[in-house]
């Protein structure tokens, strides 16, 4: 008895079908989106946003914005 090893593409197609059947389109998309790679450079964006702020200063700004 021989076993056909599926290609990655075949496995992906079958997995998407199973997810859609079981979860529906919306929840399948929600599930798959969690594995999507981000874009940009987090470190550069963080540094530009914080502009040299200390952790304490950033926390103070967050608390201030929550009360606004």
N, C-alpha and C positions, 0 to 999 in steps of 0.2 A: 504494500500500500504506500503510494507516494504522496507527499504533502507539498502543495504548491505554496512557496513562500510569497506572500503578497508584497507588492512594491509599497513604498511609503505613500505614494499617490493613491493607490487602491485602499490602503488602510484609512487615509484621511477622508476619502469619499465615503466610505462605509461609516466611519465615526460621525461625520456630519449628518448622514441620513438617520443614524440611530438617535443622535441628539435631537434632531428636528422632530422625529416621531415621538420621542419620549417627553421632551421639554417644550416643544413648540418653537416657532421661529424667534420670538422675542427673547425668551430665556436662553435659547441657544446662542444668540448674538451676545447677550450679557455675559454668558459663561466664556465664550471665546475671546471677548474683549479684554479679559483680565490677563491674557497671555501676550498681548500686543506690546511691542517694544516702544518705549517712550522716544521722544525726539529732543534734540538740543543737548546742551551741556549743563546738567544740573548745578555743578559747582560754580561755573561762571555766572549762571542766572541767579543763584543764591547770593553770591558775593555782590553782584550788581544791585540786587534788591535790598540786601542788608546794609550796604554801603559802610562797612566797618563797624556796625553796631555790635555790641556785646550781646551775649545770650540774655542777660538780665534786661538790657534795653529793648531787645526784640520782644521778650515776654511782656514787658510793660506796655509796649505798643499794641500787642495783641489784646491784652486785657482792656486797654482803653477803647479799642475799636469794638469790642463786644458790648460795651456799655453805651455806645453811641446810638 
